[in-house]
Amino acid sequence: MDKSEAFGRLCSVKKIFLHQMNLDEGNIIPAIQVETADVICYRCGQKTTKKRAALPNNQYFCPQCIIMGRISTLDILYTIPEPNNFIVTPQPLTWKGKLSPAQLKCSQKLKKVIQQRRDHLLWAVTGAGKTEMLFEALAYAIQKKLRVCLATPRIDVCNELFPRLQMAFKNVDILLLHGGQQQRYRYTQLIVCTTHQLLNFRGAFDVLVIDEADAFPFVNNKLLQHAVENARKKISSLILLTATPTRKLLKETKKGKMTFSYLPLRYHGNSLPLPKTRITYGWEAKLKNKKLPYQMKKIIEKWVRENFPFLIFVPKISLLNLTYEAVKKILNSNIHGAAVHAADPERLEKVAKLREGKLRFLVTTTILERGVTFPNLNVLVLGAEERIFNKAALVQIAGRVGRSAQRPDGDVFFLCQTTTRQITGAVKQITFLNRRGRQLQKWKNV
C-alpha cells in the first residue's frame, strides 16, 4: 500500500497481514469495538447488537456500512493524519465565464466562508448556477493547499459535476469516487464523490461541499451525517448547497449555527416554469390496459410535433415499462426512448443518449429528479399525488425545465387523480421564488 493512500483516509487491513506490512502502530485503530451487548463500528460510528453483527468463532462485523465493503473484528483501520502534501497551483481556475451580480455576491460570500473556516448554507433555485458560484472559492482553497471535496448523495449528480470541474480546473488533478465506476483511489487535492464514499475518510478535508444536501439518501441519515463530520477536519468549512432546504437546515441558520446565502433567480434571469396540474382519473388502470390517459397522450403528441425532448416521471418501478410501451404505441418508429431506474446497468448510458439527442424521451423514477441538465426539456409527472412525490421532489423535477438560456421556458405537467398538499406546496414555492426573483431584478434596475 502506498503511504499516500492512507492520508486522511480509513484503510481496512486484515489483521493476518499486519506482520507483512510496516505500519506505524500509532496510526492503527480497531475496526470494531466489542461491548457487553453491542458492537461499535469505527468507520461509520454506528452501534449494532451482537446478535445482528455475529460471525462464527466469536467474531463480529458491521452490517450498517457493508455497502462499502465488509469490515469486522478480523480487520484494523489504518490512517495517517492529512498532511496537505500538495504542490501550489498559482492559477487553478481556467473557467472564463462571468457571473451575474447576484451570483458574484454569493460567490464572494463562499470565499469568505472558506477563509474564516465557517459553515454555510447556499439556498439557490434550480438553474441558479450553484456550481459556477463555487469556482472562485474552490480556486482560493486550492491555491492555499487546502484539501477539498464535493460530495453529493446521487451518482448522477457526481457524473454531472466531475466533467464541469475538469473543464473549470484543467490544471488540477481531480478524483471521481462512486460505486458505479472503476477508477482506483489516489491521493488528490480535489475529490468528487458520493456521500457514502465519505465513510472512507477521517479528518481529510479543509473544505467539504455537500451538493443537494436535502436529497435521499443523505437527508436525515445518521450514518451519512457521521461520515461528513468524520471526513472533515476539526477546523474546516462545511458548505451545503440546495434548491429545496429542509426546515431543519433553515432553523440552523436562524440559530446562527451556519451562515446563509439566498438566490431566487436563475443564471439567465428568467423565472422558473410554473407547473400545470391536470386531474386525470384512473391513469394506472389505463396503463395496465396499455393505454395512455387522454390528457397525457395529447401533451406528448404536442411535444413530439414541437421536437422537444421530455422526461416522464412515474411513482413506481413496476410502472416504468407499462408507461414506456404505452408511449411508444402513439409515436413514430423513428422516435426513440427508454425506461430507466436506479438499478439499471445502462442508466448512465441512457442519460447520456438523451443529452446527445439519440433518445427523445426517458420514462424514469425520481432518480433523475435533481442534478441532471438537458437543454430544451419538457417534463410530465404521472401520478403526482403519490407519496414518493413530496414537495421537494416536485420542485426539483419542475426545475429540470428551462435551464438553458436558449429556451428558458418549457412545459411542466403534474397529472394526478387528486391534488395534494405536496402538489399545491410545490406550486406555491415556485410561485414565491419567482416573485422574489422578479423583486430582485426590479431592485437592481432601480
C-alpha positions, 0 to 999 in steps of 0.5 A: 500500500502506498503511504499516500493512500492512507492520508486522511483516509480509513484503510481496512487491513486484515489483521493476518497481514499486519506482520507483512506490512510496516505500519506505524502502530500509532496510526492503527485503530480497531475496526470494531469495538466489542461491548457487553451487548453491542458492537461499535463500528469505527468507520461509520460510528454506528452501534449494532447488537451482537446478535445482528453483527455475529460471525462464527468463532466469536467474531463480529462485523458491521452490517450498517456500512457493508455497502462499502465493503465488509469490515469486522473484528478480523480487520484494523483501520489504518490512517495517517493524519492529512498532511496537505502534501500538495504542490501550489497551483498559482492559477487553478481556475481556467473557467472564463465565464462571468457571473451575474451580480447576484451570483458574484455576491454569493460567490464572494460570500463562499470565499469568505466562508472558506477563509474564516473556516465557517459553515454555510448554507447556499439556498439557490433555485434550480438553474441558479448556477450553484456550481459556477458560484463555487469556482472562485472559492474552490480556486482560493482553497486550492491555491492555499493547499487546502484539501477539498471535496464535493460530495453529493448523495446521487451518482448522477449528480457526481457524473454531472459535476466531475466533467464541469470541474475538469473543464473549470480546473484543467490544471488540477488533478481531480478524483471521481469516487462512486460505486458505479465506476472503476477508477482506483483511489489516489491521493488528490487535492480535489475529490468528487464523490458520493456521500457514502464514499465519505465513510472512507475518510477521517479528518481529510478535508479543509473544505467539504461541499455537500451538493443537494444536501436535502436529497435521499439518501443523505437527508436525515441519515445518521450514518451519512451525517457521521461520515461528513463530520468524520471526513472533515477536519476539526477546523474546516468549512462545511458548505451545503448547497440546495434548491429545496432546504429542509426546515431543519437546515433553515432553523440552523441558520436562524440559530446562527449555527451556519451562515446563509446565502439566498438566490431566487433567480436563475443564471439567465434571469428568467423565472422558473416554469410554473407547473400545470396540474391536470386531474386525470382519473384512473391513469394506472388502470389505463396503463395496465390496459396499455393505454395512455390517459387522454390528457397525457397522450395529447401533451406528448403528441404536442411535444413530439410535433414541437421536437422537444425532448421530455422526461416522464416521471412515474411513482413506481418501478413496476410502472416504468415499462407499462408507461414506456410501451404505452408511449411508444404505441402513439409515436413514430418508429423513428422516435426513440426512448427508454425506461430507466431506474436506479438499478439499471446497468445502462442508466448512465448510458441512457442519460447520456443518449438523451443529452446527445439527442439519440433518445427523445424521451426517458420514462424514469423514477425520481432518480433523475429528479435533481442534478441532471441538465438537458437543454430544451426539456419538457417534463410530465409527472404521472401520478403526482399525488403519490407519496414518493412525490413530496414537495421537494421532489416536485420542485426539483423535477419542475426545475429540470425545465428551462435551464438553458438560456436558449429556451428558458421556458418549457412545459411542466405537467403534474397529472394526478387523480387528486391534488395534494398538499405536496402538489399545491406546496410545490406550486406555491414555492415556485410561485414565491421564488419567482416573485422574489426573483422578479423583486430582485431584478426590479431592485437592481434596475432601480 
